[in-house]
Amino acid sequence: MDLNPHEGGIPLYKNYDILVNKTNRLPEDYVPPDLREVRIPFDAPPGDPKKQMREEAARAAEALFARAAASGITLYGISGYRSYERQAQIIADRLKETGPVHVGKYIAPAGGSEHQTGLSLDVSCEAAGLDLVDGFADTQEGRWLKRFAPLYGFILRYPRHKEEITGYAWEPWHIRYVTKPLSMYLTKTDLTLEEYHNLKTSISGNCQAADGDGVG
């Protein structure tokens, strides 16, 4: 399903809890209007688009990384914003390199990548070789990120043991900005963004049904 750029009269970029995955895809021409380069240590050359995030998410990432540095933790941004076209190219390259099984587990389809929202950031550290690997979770930096990211509005988007729900393998390096109230709620309840949206839909449906009781 392609997401409507003005769902409910609200532009996509206004929805910080927007659900983007294999079945909820962004339009090919969607580019967040408030992208800017994030001022954090980044394993990317100057001017690379992947150093960008949306304004509010960028400010939150800068605050998170500053807190980490003050605690003696050095984190590196690896990939932020990614266009529809760039995602399509990554898929084509990975299919040649690793095959469809790996791509299905780890690579989102074009339009289905959270990176296109400008709200996601892949993070690593020197102990993990600045790579996006499961071992990042066992580093001091990875443990710190899991603990403190929610305080700055980020969730670990693809948690362990939720693969069947999110559609992707565990990614301890991938954080997603959703605002602090929601990040704290999702962390406390151990809900994924998919489960949260299902819950919202269920509550909305029940309310509509209740509104109809006794009418007519």
N, C-alpha and C positions, 0 to 999 in steps of 0.2 A: 504494500500500500504506500503510495506517495503521499507525503504529508502536505497538507494545504498550507501555502505560505501565509494565509490569513485565517487560520482555523478559529472559528468563533469570533471573527473580527479582530483577533489579536495577532500581530505579526509574530512569526516564528522566533525572531531574535529576542522577543520580550519574555519568552517562556524558558526560564532557567531550569525547569524540570522536564524539558522536552525529551521524549523517548525516541531515540534513534537506534535502530538495530536492523537485522536482516529483513524484517517484514514491515518496518516503519522507516521509509527512506526519504531523505531530503531531495528537493528538486535539483536537477542538474545545474541550474543557474543560481542556486542559493549561495550567497556569500554574506556573512555577517557584516553589518554596516559599521561596526565599531571596533574592528580589529586593530591591534597595535602590537609592537614588539614588546615582549616581556623582559624586564630588566632583572634577569637572574643569570647565574652561570649556565651556559648553554653549549652543548656539543654540536655546534652548527656554525657555519661561516656568517659574517655580517650580511644582513639583508635577506637571509634565507626566510621564506614565508613560514616555515615551520616554527620559527621563533615567535610567532604571533599568537595572541589569544584575544578574546573579547575584553573590553575595557574592565568590567567588574571582575571577571575571572583573572585577568592579568594582575590587578591590584591585590587580589587574594593570594595569588601564587607568589607575588613579591613579598607579601607579609609572611607567608608560610616559610619561604626560603630564608628570610631574614631571621626568623625565629630559630630555624635550624642552625644557621651560622652562629648565632649567639649561644647556642647549646653545643658548639663544637662539631656540628654535623654539616658536611659539605654535600649538597645534592646538586645534580645537574639535570637541566631540562634536555630531553632528547627529541621530542616531537610534539608540537602543539597543533596549530591549524594545518589542515590539509584539504586541498580543493578536490572536487569531484573528479576532475581530470587526472590529478596526481594519484588518487586512490585507484582509478582504473589502470594506470600505468603500473602501479605496485602489484596489482593482481596479476597482470600479464607477465611481469618479471618473475614473480614468485611461482606461478604455475610452471614456468620453464625450469626454475631452480629446484623446487621442492615437491611439486605435484599437487593434485586437487585435495588430497586428504589434509595436508598441512594447511593449505589455504582455507579450507572449510572450517578448521578449528580456530585459526588465529586471524585471518584477514577478512575484514568486512567488505561486502560488495560496494561498488561505487554508489554513493547516495546513502549507504547504510553505515557509514563510518561516523562515529561521534566526533572525530577530529574535524569534520566539516562544520560542526557547530561553533568551533572556536572556544569550546568550554572544557576540552580534554587536554591532558598533558601526560606524556610518558616521561618517567623519571628514573634515573639510575645514579650510580656512584662509582668511584674509582675501584672499590673493592669488588664490584661486579663487572669491572672492565668497561664501564660505560655502555654495557650491553643491556638489552631487555631480556632478562633471563629469570627463571624461577628462583635461582639462588639469591637474587636481590632481597627476597623476603627474609633470608637468614642473616643478612648483614645488619650492622648497627643502624645504618641509614634506612634500610627497609623497615625495620621494626619501629624506628622513630616516625617515619612517614605514616605508617598504619595508625599509630597512636594519635598523632597531632593533626593530620590532614582534616578530619571532621571539624576541628575547632576553627578552621578557616574556610569552611563551606565546601570541602571536597569529600567525595566518597571513593573508596576502592571499587571501581565500577564492575569488575569481573572477579568476584570472590571465589575462594575455594569451595567446592561442593555445591555450587550453584550453576554448574555448566549447562544442565538441561533447561534451566530457566532463562539464562542470558543468551544461550546459543553459542557461547565462546568458552574456550579453555581459561583456566585461572590465569590472571595477569596481575601480579602484585605490584607492578610498576605503573599501571594505568589509573590515573585519578581523574575524576570528573567533577566540575564545579556545579553545584545545585543550590547554593546559598546555605548559610550556616544553620538556620532552623531545620531545613530538610535534611542536611547532612547529619546533624545530631540525631534526628528522629530515625533515619534509616540505619544509622550505626547502632542505636539503642535497641531497635526492633529486629535487627539483622535481616532487613528486607532489601531486595535488589530494586532497581528502578522499575523493572518489569512488574514485580509484585506490588509495588506502590501504586503504579498506574492501574493495575487490575483491581486493587482495593478501592481506589478512587472511583473507578467505573461502577463497581458493585454498590458502593454507597450512593452514588448518584442515581443509579437505577432504582434502588430501594426507596430513595426520597421521592422520585417521580411517581413510583407506584403508590406510595402513601398519600401523595397529593391528590391522586385520582380516586382514593377510597371515599365512598359516600357521595360522589358527584353524579348528578343526573337523576 
